[in-house]
């Protein structure tokens, strides 16, 4: 017996958090009966429907995308904007992004139909590093960078300590380029962190996710993760270190 939201996530319909939302909203049926209890357990013999569609097990797939700017990190968009899943025309599985990158942010984004895998890589308790390159307006002060390194107070609480360095700056143009590594994933977090020290982000790109990078890819291109990479990501989440 498994929890209903876990089964839905494993089937690749949605992340576990989204699955819980669907259950609470009454969009899930078990053996023809609407279920709203998050603790409900089901077996392999139970028939599960999500939004009227019978749950079918899919092969698990894992992709690394170089997300271009101007795309939404979602499966659908009610405003008709292009989503990251629009780039995967020939993939039969119902994949979804692992976490998100802002509309105007480019860089490394993982997509999968494995909800448990997504949860392990996005929940802050697993502390998976994400590294960004930020072009900012203004030149950060040493004290400003130290504030980011120690953790800075935002409207939704203090951030965890970050690794931050200024890689270059142009005093005449009043611009700088910084590298920052965080393991949290709050909404527009990196942008809000730099804005809090008075140097708003002009352009942002995620360069690395854990040990993965964008080598060999251009914006809009993607590749499938190897079995070894998937295993290493699981090990990293579970133990905090690689084999």
C-alpha positions, 0 to 999 in steps of 0.5 A, a space after each residue: 500500500 502506498 499513499 495516493 499522492 505518492 502513486 500519482 507522483 510516481 506515475 508522472 502526472 505531477 509532482 507530489 505537491 501538485 498531486 496533493 493539491 489535486 486530491 484536496 480539490 476533489 480531482 482524484 477518484 479511486 475506484 470511481 469515488 472522489 478522494 480528498 484525504 491526503 493520507 489515503 493509501 492505495 494498492 496496485 489493484 485500485 483504479 485511479 483517475 486524475 481529472 478524469 484520466 485513468 492513471 497509467 504507469 509510464 517509463 521514467 525519463 529524465 532530461 536536461 534542458 538549456 532553458 531559453 529566456 521567454 519560456 515558462 517553467 510549467 506544463 501549461 500557461 493560461 496566458 498562452 505563453 510558450 512553456 518548456 514542455 513545448 520544446 519536447 514535441 516527440 516525448 510521449 511521457 507527460 514530463 514536468 519541470 523539476 523546480 522552476 526558472 523565471 520567464 526571463 531566466 535562462 539556463 539548466 532545467 531538469 524535466 522528468 515524469 518522476 515525482 519522487 525524483 523531483 521532490 528529492 531535488 527541489 526540497 530545501 532539506 536535501 540542499 542541492 546546489 544550484 549555481 547562477 551567473 548574474 549580470 547586475 546593475 551597479 557594483 556590489 560592495 564587499 559588505 553587500 556580498 558578505 550579507 548574501 554569503 551570511 544569508 539575507 533577510 527577505 520578505 519571506 524570511 532569511 535566506 540560507 548562506 550562499 556562495 557568492 563572488 564577483 567575477 568582473 565589473 565595469 566601473 564606467 558602465 556601472 555593471 558587474 557579473 557575479 556568481 552565486 550558489 544557493 540550495 533553496 528555490 524560493 520564487 525569484 530568489 536570486 533576483 530578490 537577493 541582489 535587489 536587497 543589496 542595491 544591485 538589481 539583476 539585469 540578466 540571469 542564467 543558471 549555469 549548474 545544477 549539482 554536478 550537471 552543466 550545460 556543456 554542448 547545449 545551446 538555448 532550447 536544446 536538451 539531452 537525456 540524463 544517463 542512468 549514472 547521472 540519475 543515480 548520482 543525483 539520488 545519492 547526492 540527495 540522500 547522502 549529501 555527497 557523491 560516490 
